[in-house]
Amino acid sequence: MSNSDHTALNALARSMTGPFAFCGIAVALNGRRQFATSTAPGIAAHEESAFRVASISKVAVGQALASLLKTARVGWDTDISDLLGWSLRHPNPAARPVTIGMVASHSAGLTDAAGYLIPPAMTLQDWCQHRSVFDAEPGARFAYCNLGYIVLAQVLEKLSGKAFPQMLTDLPQGAGFNWAGVASAIRAGRLPTYRQQQGKFQPQIDHTITTPPDDGQHPGMFSPQGGCAAHCGACWIWPRRWKRPI
């Protein structure tokens, strides 16, 4: 990449800050990668600063699930209740069974309307069976749902026999869900998630880090729907890995 290209990349990153607290751009050209980062005034970050990558986390979960389903010879059209060990069914008895593929593609009829921040001491089964977690019949339509990826994380645990963070072995070095397995030095240099309040950016998430309890009853503690933390270098590695066939 030429000096003029590098200058243009840095200018693009700077143009994004102001409305946003942080901008990180990674470009690959002829097998070489180049990063540009920029922050709003008062915020410090660089290309090795880890931050929550939000719903890219779902892609990481989906890739892990696809690999595990292939190994276990389990199809996407499998009734997800058979793997969970408890019934996840629409209240209409005539409705179609909920399949793994429906949940992964946000077409299972699940909804976040009743929430998805599950208390650590409560099981996912209790949460789903004592709340209105459906707003459409399975397969009827697309409806984006975070709760579904907590359900898929439990499927991963059931298939692998391991706790959710332990079986995500394909994450780039330095990445982890809810900071599980992330080195202390990377944690210390983390970039919180900010929100503008009264004209200033205020840290909302990860200003401090709380370790999930050891006796938690569900994988939602690790935020499989949006809690993966990674730096720009890891984000550049992911698409190179994910473009290969599973």
C-alpha positions in Angstrom: 0.0 0.0 0.0 1.4 3.4 -1.0 1.9 6.3 1.3 -1.0 8.1 -0.3 -3.3 5.1 0.2 -2.2 4.9 3.9 -2.9 8.6 4.3 -6.3 8.2 2.7 -7.1 5.3 5.0 -6.2 7.3 8.1 -8.3 10.2 6.8 -11.3 7.8 6.4 -10.9 6.5 10.0 -10.7 10.1 11.3 -13.9 11.1 9.4 -15.8 8.4 11.3 -15.0 9.7 14.8 -17.1 12.4 16.2 -20.4 10.6 15.5 -18.6 7.5 16.9 -16.2 7.0 19.7 -13.9 4.7 17.8 -13.2 3.6 14.2 -10.9 0.8 13.2 -10.4 -0.1 9.5 -8.4 -3.1 8.3 -7.5 -3.5 4.6 -5.8 -6.4 2.8 -4.0 -5.8 -0.5 -1.7 -8.2 -2.2 -1.4 -10.4 0.9 -0.5 -7.5 3.1 -2.7 -5.8 5.7 -2.9 -2.3 6.9 -4.8 -0.8 9.8 -6.1 2.7 10.6 -7.6 3.7 13.9 -9.1 6.9 15.2 -10.9 7.9 18.4 -13.0 10.7 19.6 -11.2 13.2 21.9 -10.4 11.8 25.3 -10.5 8.2 24.2 -7.3 6.2 23.6 -7.1 3.1 21.4 -4.9 1.4 18.8 -5.1 -1.6 16.6 -4.4 -4.0 19.4 -7.1 -2.6 21.7 -9.8 -5.3 22.2 -13.5 -4.3 22.1 -16.9 -6.1 21.9 -17.5 -6.9 18.2 -21.3 -7.0 18.9 -23.3 -9.3 16.6 -20.2 -10.5 14.7 -20.2 -12.8 17.7 -23.2 -14.6 16.2 -21.1 -15.4 13.1 -18.4 -16.9 15.3 -21.1 -19.0 17.1 -22.6 -20.0 13.7 -19.3 -21.1 12.3 -18.5 -23.2 15.4 -22.0 -24.8 15.2 -21.7 -25.6 11.5 -18.4 -27.3 12.1 -19.7 -29.3 15.1 -22.9 -30.3 13.2 -20.8 -31.6 10.4 -18.6 -33.7 12.7 -21.6 -35.0 14.6 -23.5 -35.7 11.4 -26.5 -33.6 12.6 -28.6 -31.7 10.1 -29.8 -28.1 10.2 -33.3 -29.4 10.0 -33.0 -31.4 13.2 -35.6 -30.6 15.9 -33.6 -28.5 18.3 -35.5 -29.9 21.3 -33.9 -33.3 20.6 -30.5 -31.7 21.3 -31.4 -29.4 24.1 -33.0 -32.3 26.1 -36.1 -30.2 26.8 -39.0 -28.9 24.8 -38.7 -25.6 22.9 -42.1 -25.5 21.2 -44.5 -22.9 19.9 -47.6 -22.8 22.1 -49.7 -23.7 19.1 -49.7 -27.6 19.1 -50.0 -27.6 15.3 -47.0 -25.5 14.7 -43.9 -26.9 13.1 -41.0 -28.1 15.3 -38.2 -25.6 15.9 -35.1 -26.6 13.9 -31.5 -25.7 14.4 -31.5 -23.9 11.1 -34.6 -21.9 12.0 -32.9 -20.6 15.1 -29.6 -19.8 13.3 -31.4 -17.9 10.5 -33.7 -16.0 12.9 -36.8 -17.7 11.5 -37.8 -19.8 14.5 -40.5 -17.3 15.7 -38.4 -16.5 18.8 -38.5 -12.9 20.2 -36.5 -10.8 22.5 -39.6 -9.1 23.8 -39.5 -10.8 27.2 -35.8 -10.2 27.4 -32.7 -12.3 27.1 -30.5 -11.2 30.0 -31.0 -14.4 32.0 -30.0 -14.5 35.7 -27.0 -16.8 36.1 -28.8 -19.0 38.6 -31.8 -19.7 36.3 -31.7 -22.3 33.6 -32.3 -21.5 30.0 -35.1 -24.1 30.0 -36.9 -22.3 32.9 -36.5 -18.9 31.1 -38.0 -20.1 27.8 -40.8 -22.2 29.3 -42.0 -19.5 31.7 -42.0 -16.5 29.4 -43.5 -15.6 26.1 -40.5 -16.3 23.9 -42.5 -16.7 20.6 -44.2 -14.1 18.5 -44.7 -16.0 15.3 -44.9 -19.7 14.3 -41.6 -21.4 13.4 -40.6 -20.8 9.8 -43.2 -18.1 9.2 -41.0 -15.1 8.9 -37.6 -13.6 9.7 -37.3 -11.8 13.1 -33.9 -10.9 14.4 -33.5 -12.5 17.9 -30.6 -12.5 20.3 -32.2 -15.2 22.6 -31.9 -17.7 19.7 -28.1 -17.5 19.9 -28.1 -18.3 23.6 -30.2 -21.3 22.7 -27.6 -22.3 20.0 -24.8 -21.9 22.5 -26.5 -24.5 24.7 -26.8 -26.7 21.7 -23.0 -26.4 21.2 -22.5 -27.4 24.9 -24.8 -30.4 24.5 -23.1 -31.6 21.3 -19.5 -31.0 22.5 -19.9 -31.9 26.2 -17.9 -28.8 27.0 -18.7 -25.4 28.5 -19.4 -22.8 25.9 -16.0 -20.8 26.1 -14.0 -24.0 26.2 -15.2 -25.4 22.8 -14.7 -22.2 20.7 -11.2 -23.2 19.8 -11.2 -21.4 16.4 -11.2 -17.9 17.8 -8.2 -15.8 16.9 -5.6 -15.3 19.6 -6.6 -12.6 22.0 -10.3 -13.0 21.4 -12.9 -14.4 23.9 -16.5 -14.2 24.9 -17.2 -11.9 27.8 -13.4 -11.8 28.1 -13.1 -15.5 29.0 -9.6 -16.7 28.2 -8.4 -13.2 27.2 -5.0 -12.3 28.7 -4.9 -9.8 31.5 -2.7 -7.4 29.5 -5.3 -7.3 26.7 -8.1 -6.9 29.2 -6.2 -4.0 30.8 -6.0 -2.2 27.4 -9.6 -2.8 26.4 -11.8 -0.3 24.7 -15.2 0.0 26.5 -18.5 0.4 24.6 -19.5 4.1 24.6 -22.7 6.0 24.3 -23.2 9.7 23.8 -24.8 11.4 26.8 -25.2 15.2 27.0 -22.7 15.6 24.2 -20.0 13.4 25.7 -19.1 9.8 25.2 -19.6 7.7 28.4 -18.5 4.1 28.9 -21.6 1.8 29.1 -20.1 -1.7 28.9 -16.7 -3.1 29.9 -15.7 0.0 31.9 -15.1 -2.7 34.4 -15.1 -6.5 33.8 -17.1 -8.9 35.9 -16.1 -12.5 35.6 -19.1 -14.9 35.1 -19.8 -17.1 38.1 -18.5 -20.6 38.1 -21.8 -22.1 39.0 -23.9 -20.4 36.3 -26.6 -22.4 34.7 -26.6 -21.3 31.1 -24.2 -20.1 28.4 -25.9 -16.7 28.2 -23.4 -15.5 30.9 -20.8 -15.3 28.1 -23.1 -13.3 25.7 -22.9 -15.6 22.7 -25.3 -13.1 21.0 -22.9 -10.2 21.1 -20.2 -10.5 23.8 -17.1 -11.6 21.8 -14.2 -9.3 22.5 -11.4 -9.0 19.8 -9.0 -6.4 18.4 -8.7 -5.2 14.8 -6.1 -7.8 14.0 -8.5 -10.6 15.0 -11.3 -9.0 13.0 -9.0 -9.1 9.9 -8.3 -12.8 10.5 -11.9 -13.9 10.7 -13.1 -13.3 7.2 -10.0 -15.1 5.8 -11.0 -18.1 8.0 -14.7 -17.9 7.3 -14.5 -17.8 3.5 -13.3 -21.4 3.4 -15.9 -24.1 3.1 -17.1 -25.9 6.2 
